[in-house]
Amino acid sequence: MNRRATPPIYGLLLSGGASRRMQRDKAQLAYAGEPQLLRTWRLLEAVLQRAFVSVRDEQRGDPLRAGLPQIVDRYDAIGPAAGILSAQETYPDVAWLVIACDLPLLDEATLQALIDARDATGDATAFTSRFDGLPEPLCALWEPSSHGLLKQRVDGGSYCPRKTLILSRTKLLPAPGNALDNINTPEEFEQMQRQIEMPS
């Protein structure tokens, strides 16, 4: 009996959020003169051969996103789960390295560590949060087998990807320092901007 080949990994950069608390598109927030979306895209390209940007339908022609390969959300108003499910349903036989676009301290080494620690026999591989020890769903490897439970929960009205990882066979890795700290408000953005752009 032949073992099934390990599914390849594609990248998914989530950029479809409404950014209500930030009051502007997080993907366009610039650090050292470069939009966050493009900073994170470069990281994905460095570790994977194929990647996509997750967008809402009305974002397809946005100048920042239009030049990148896209997967358009098939679901409305359910948060990050929309992007994950849409990617899984577009390419169901691959694992997805899912990344939020509001992680300005994320680096290539963190993504490579996640890929190197992958457990393809489970449903997912994820870092734990340094704040509460729970899985971080928006810098995680989602295997094809994770789709069923995520879809079931969304169909039942539960849209939290983190809860899906908690209920799945998820390999948990130690938190990678502050690499997964995200920004949600204009004040946090200004503070992060100063931190990144401060001369060393």
N, C-alpha and C positions, 0 to 999 in steps of 0.2 A: 504494500500500500504506500503510495507516494505522499509525502507531506506536501500540503499546499504551500505554494510560494508565499513568502512574506509580502503583504501589500506594500506598494511604494508609498512614499510620503509626498503629499502636495501641501503647499502653504496656503493659508487663508488669512488675509489681513482684514479684520472687521473695521469697516469705515462707515457703516450705515446708521450709526446712532444719531438720535435727535439732539444730543448735547444740551439738554434743557438747563442744567445747572451752570454749564459754562457759558450759555447764551450765545455761542458761536460754534462753528464747525471745528471740532477738536482736530480733525485731520489737517486743517490749515494752520494750526498753531505752529509758529516757527521758533526753532532753537538754533542759534548761531546762523541765522539766515536761511535755514532749510526747513520746509514744512515737515511736520511730524510724520505724515503719511509716507513721504519719500524717504525719510530717515529709516523708518521701520521696514519699508519695502527693500531697501538695500541690505538689511540684515537677513531677510528671508532669501534673497537672491544669493547671499554668500553661503548659505547652508543647504539650499535645495535647488533642484534643477527646474522645478515648475511651481508656480504660485499664482494666486488670483487675489484681487481685491473684491471684498463683499460690498455691494452697493444696493441702495434702494432704487427703484425704477427711475425716479426723478433725478437721481444723481449720475446717471449714465454719461451725460454729456458735460458734466462738470470738468473744467479744464485740468484740475489737479488729478482727476481719476480717469479721464477719457483715454489717456495714453497707455494705461495699464490693462492687462487682461482682467476681465471682470466676471463675477457670478452675481446675477441679479436676484435679490430676495424674492422668494415665492410666497412668503408669508408677511402679513402686515401687523405691525404694532405688538410684536412679542419679544422685542429686544434681541440680544445676541443669538438666541436660539434660531432666529430666522436665517441668519447667515450660515450657521453651522448645518442646519437641516438642508438648506438650499444647496450647499456645496456637496453634502453627502448624497443628495438625490441626483445631482448632476454627474458626479463620479462616484458611484457607490462602492467600487472595489478598491479604493485607496484609503489610506489613513490621512487625517488632516492635522497639520500643525497649525492650530488656531491661535492668532495673536490679536489682541486689541490694539487700536492705533493710539492709545493714550498712555503708553508706557515709555516715557522719555529716557529712562535710565537702563532700559533693556539693551543687552549687548550680544554680540555674536557668540561669545563663550557660553552664555546662559542657554541660548538656543541649541548649541551643539551638545551641551551637557544633557539636555532633555532628549535629544535624538539618540545620543549614545546610551542612555538609560532605558530606552524604549522596551516595553514588554508587549510584543505583538500578540501574545497568547491571551492577554486580558482585553478589556474594553477601552482602557485609556491609560496614559502616563501623565502625571501632573505634579507640579510643585505644590507644597503646602504654603499657605499664607503665613507670613511672619507675624501677622497680627492675631489670628485666631486658630491657626493650625489646620484649617479646612482646605480642601483642594482649590487651586486657582484654575478656573475653567478657561480663562482667556489668555493663557499661555500654556497650552496643553496639547498633547497628541491624542486625538480621538480616532480610535480604530473603527473599521467598518461595522463591527458588532455593536458599537455604542448607539447606532442610529435607532434601533428598535425601541429602546427604553426612552430616549429623548423624544422621539415622535409620539410614543404612547402618552408621555407626560404632557406634552404640548397639546395633544388632542383632548386631554382631560382638563386643560386650563391651567397647568403648572408650567411656567416658562423659564424656570431657574436652571441654567446649565450646571451650576455648582451642585444642586441637589441631585441631579442626574449622576454626576461623578461620585457623590457620596453613596448612592444606591448601586453603583456599578462595580465591576472588578477593576478598580483603579490602582495602579502602582503609584505610590506617593513618594516624592523626593523631598529632601530638606529645602526649606526656603532659600532662594539664592540671594541672600542679603536684601538690599533695597531695589534690586533690578526690576521688580514687578510693581513698584509703587506707581499708582496712577494719579492723574490730576483731574479734578472735577469742577473746580471753581476758578474764576478769574484770579483770585488771590493766590491759589495754589500754583497757577500757571506763572504768575509773576515771580513767585519765590523759586520755582524750578528753573525758570529762564535765567535768573541771577546765578543760581548754583551751577548750571551748565556752562554759562558764558563767562564766569569769573576766571580771570587769568590764574593759571596754576603757579 
